[in-house]
Structure formats: structure tokens, C-alpha cells
Amino acid sequence: MLLLEGKSVSKALRANVRNEIEMLKSKVKRAPGLAVILVGEDPASQVYVRNKEKACEEVGIVSYSYRLPADMGQKELIKLIKELNENDEIDGILLQLPLPKGLDTQACLQAIDPRKDVDGLHPENQGRLALGLPALRPCTPAGTLFLLDYYQYDLEGKNCVVLGRSPLVGRPLAMMLNDRNINATVTMCHSKTKNLAEICRQADFIFLAIGVPKFLKADMVKKDAVIVDIGINRTDEGLCGDADFKDLENKVAGMTPVPGGIGLMTISQLLENTLEAWKLHMDVFKAEA
């Protein structure tokens, strides 16, 4: 089995981002700027934000941190987002999810300028994705496809099963796999899908994003399938994915580990999206010059 680890792939993507920033920043006399908004004190979110800020520093992106109390009001949060939309030092805005109870996640995401939406979650960017138009892509699906491309997998015509239909991962990933640049044959499954094991056994590639520890077993896959485990679960035994790694490793052709797989790609793709947002912003500067 080929271990599809994310460390070397993530390193390659970050090197590309760092090199392009170094090459381009002299033209606008500043580095890209990413605003990171963290509301509340969720421990997991705090770790994610620190990792993202560290990654920004690594590639030459300036991160602006906004750590806000959990009782932050909806109006105050949207006001901050709109101020960041108008700030020419800010190219990307990341609103760390989940938000505390009482805040409307969709209203806050929709307040972000789509051109600064580095998570790719604004309805405009999601709509452009559905139509196959250029847009900032959600980080986890985009990072996933970068990893598969790095390992030189050709998905054209392959049967791909996506387990999960969230707007963060499952839905955008299914659309991206079905894009005419990839041309996979995609089946999206969820908790109400009948004959799920039978469907999975027909798949060349299985993408897991359901949040159920060790859900996928060896009897649910065909020999030499490729398993892309996007899930990450905290259990008494430590972190694990949605796939039962030990049960599957002697049957499948390739599999991503958890941790050390897609999670690394998500952060690296955030850097890539910030670079793309910066380049878009630079074109605005040129038009105004």
C-alpha cells in the first residue's frame, strides 16, 4: 500500500507559495495580508488558528489576528468583517468555524467580500464552483485534489464515492471531482444512502468526510481502491480518521493517514488561496494606478 502522506506534498505547495510571493511582492511593495478572526475560546480552534498563523509566517504572508470574546454580538462581528473588506492591507479574511452559539454563521460568511473569501464558502464562490467558473475554492477539497495530483493519480472516468455532503467538504469536493478538468464519475453518499457498502465496493476512490471514527472497513471496499480520509476524530485512543486504517491497509492500493494527511493540505491550501486573493487584489491596484 502506498501511504499518501501530506507532509512532503504540503511542503511542496508551501514552497511554491513562498517563491511566488517573493517574486511578486516587490511590484506592490507589500506582502499578502490575511485577517484571522477567532470568536470564543474553543481549544481546537485555538490550535488551528495558531497553526495557520505559523504557516503564514513561514511563506511570507502577514497575518492579522482578531481574537474576540464568545459573547461578541452579531452586529459587531459583521461590522468588523466589513471594515476588513475595505482594508487594502487585507487580501484574505478567514473566519474560524464553528462560531459560538448565538451567531449566524451564514450571515457572517456572506458579509465577507467574495474576493477575500479564502475559505471559499461565500455563496458567490460556491455558485461559481457549481458552474465551473474561476473562484476561490474551499481549502480542504482543493488541498485534497492537489495531493492526488502530486501522487499522479488520473481520476478521469474513475468511479469516485464521496461520503458526506457538508458545504465545507463533501458538496464542493463532489463538484470539483465532476469538473470537466477532472472528469471523474461521482456518487455522493450520506446517512440516508441505501446499500452504502455495495456502492463503496464499486469505487476506485473513496473520499471520507462523515466524522464517524473508523467507519470504513475492509469488507466495504474493493481490492486496490484508493482511500482519501478527510475525517479527523478525537477518541480515547487518540486521533483517528473515518477509515479503519489497520483493517484496510493490506487491501487497498493507497490511503491517507490521520493525522499527517489531508489536514496538512488544508492549511497549505489556505496559503495558496491567500496568494490568489492577493494577486486578484493587485490587479485592482493596477487598475486604480
N, C-alpha and C positions, 0 to 999 in steps of 0.2 A: 504493500500500500504506500502511495505517495502522500506524505504529510504536507498539506498545503498551509504551511506556517506563514504568518503575516509579518514577521519581523523583518526579513530581508526585503519583502515587497514594499512594506511601509517605508523602509529606509530609502529604497529607490525612488518612490514617489516624493518623499520629502526632499531628497537631493535635487530632483527636477524643479520643485517649487523654489527652493533656496537659490538655485542657479538662475532661474528666470527673474526672480526678484532682484538679485544683484545686477543683472544685465539691464533691467528696465528702470530701476528707481532713480538713476541719475537724470532721466528725462523729465521727471516731475518733482525732483528734489525732496522726495519723502518716501518712506516705506509704506506698505499697506497697513491699514488700521482696522482692527477687529474689536468691536464692543461686545463684552460678555456680561450678560445680566443673569444674576443668580438671586432668586427670591426665596427667602427662608434658609433653613439650616439642615436640609436633608443631607445626611452623611455621604451617601453615594454620589449625589450631585456635586457636593463639595470636592470629592476626589476627581470626578470627571472634569470639573472646571479647572482644577489645578493642573491636571494633565494636559488640558487644551492650552492653557496659558504657557506652560513649559514648552510645548511643541511650537507655539507661535514664536517664542524667543529663539528656538533652535533654527528656524528658517528665515528669520528677519522680519517677521510680522509684529507690529506694535499692538499689544493687547491692552484694552482699556477695561478695567474691572468695575462692575457696578454690583455690589453686594447689598441687598435690600432686605428689610425685615419681613417676616412672614405675614404680618398684618398690613402690608403695603396695599393701598387702595387701588382699585381698577383704574380709576381716572388718573391717578398719579403715575401708575406704571405706563399707561398709554401715552401720557404727556412726555415721559422720559424717552420712550421709543420714537415719538415724533421729533423730539429735539435731536436725537441721534440721526434720524433720517436727513435732517438739514445740516448736519455737521460734516464739512468737507474733509475733515481728518479721518472720518469713519467710512470705511468701504463696505464693511460687513457687520451685521448685527446677529448675535446668537442669543436667543432666549432659552436658557436651560430649562428643560422639562423633566419631570412634571412640575407644574406650578402648585402652590398651596391651595387648599380648598377655599372657595370663595372668589377665585379669579377665573375669568372666562378665557380659557386657553386659545380658542379660535379667534376671539375678538383681538387678543394681544398679537397673535401671529399675523392677522390681517392688517394690523396697524403698521407692520414693518414694510418699508419700501421693497417691492419685489426685486429690485436691482441690488439690494443689500441683504437679501434673504439667503444667507449662506447655508441654512439648513434645508432649503428647497421645499418649504412647507406652505408658503403662501399659495392661496387658491389660483392666482395667476400662473405661478410656476408649475403647479400641479396640472393645470389645464393645458399649458404649453407642452408639458411632458406627454399628456394623453394624445395630443395632436402631432407629436413627433417634431415639435419646433424647438429651437435652441432656448435653453433656460438653465438656471442653476438647479442641479439635481440633488435629491436627498442624499445625505452623505453615506449612509450605510449601504444602500443598493449600489450607488456609484462606486464605492470602495470595493464592494464585492465583485463587481464586474472587472475592475482594474486587476484584482488578484487573479481572477480566472484568465484574463488576457496575459498576465505576466507568466503564468504557467502554460500558456499557449494552447488553451482549450478552444476548440472551434464549436460553437453552440448552434450553428446553422442547421436547422431541421431536426435538432435533438429534442427529445421529449423531456421537458423540464417541469417538475412539480414544485409549486410554492406552497408551503404550509404556513398559513397566516395571511390576514388581509388588512392589517393595520395601515393607516395612511403614512406611517413613518417608514415602514419596510415592505410589507407584503404587496400592497397595491402598486406602489411605484416600481418595485422590482419586477413584478409581472409585466408592467407596461414596458419597461426598459428591455426585458428579455424578448418581448414581442416586437420591438422596434425593427424597422427594415434594415438597420445596420447590423443586427444580430440574427434576426430571423429564426428564433427558437420557436418551438411549438409548446405553448404554456398552458398548464392546468393549475388554477388556483383552488386550494382546498382550505377548509375551515372546520370548526367544531360540528357543523351540521352536515358535512360531507358523508355520503354513504359509501360503503366499500372502500374506505380510505386505504387500507393495506393493499388491496388489489390494484388501486390506482398507482400507489407508490412503487409497486413491483414492476410497473411498465416504464418507469422513469430512468433516463440516462443520468440526469442531475436532479438532486433533491435539495431544496433550499428551505431550511427550518427557521421559523420565526414565530413560535407559538407560546414560548415561555413555560413549557412543561418539562421538567428535568428528565433526561434520558428517555424521552418518549419514543424515538425511532429505534426499532430493534432490527436484528439481522433478518428475521423472517418477513420483514416488510420491504426489503429491497432485493433487487436482482444482483447477481454477481457482476462485479466490475462497475457498478454505479459510482458516481461521484457525489459525496455528501458535503454540502456547504452549511455549516452550523452557525447560524446567526444569533441563536438564543444564548443567554447567559443567566444562570440561576444560582442563587446562594442557598446551599444546603448545609446540613450538619457536617457533611464530609468535605465541604469546600465548594469552590466554583465548579459548575459543570454546564454543558450545553443541553440542547433539546435532543441530541443524539446520544445513544449509549455507545460511547467510543470503544470500550473494550469488547462489547458484543459485535460490533461492526467491523473492527479493524482487519480481520482476516478474510473478509468477504468483499469489501469494496475496493475500487481502484485508487481512490483518493478521498481525503477528508480533512477538513479544517479542525484544528484543536481549539478547545476552550479551557482556559484563556490562551492567548497567543495567536489568535486567528483574525477573525473579522473585526473584533474590537479595535485592534491597532489600525486597521484600514479606515475605520470610521473617522478617527481623529485626523489621519493623514489626508483624507478626502476633504475634511473641513478646511484644511490649509489650502488645498487646491481650489476649493470654491471661493475662498477669500482672495486668492490670487486672481481668479477670473472676475470677481466683483470689482477688484481694484483696477484691472485692465479696462473694464467697462466704464468705470468712473473716470479713468484717464482720458478716454475718448470724449467724455463730457468736458473735461478741462480743455482739451484741444479745440473742441467746437466753440468754447467761450473765449479762447485766446484771440 
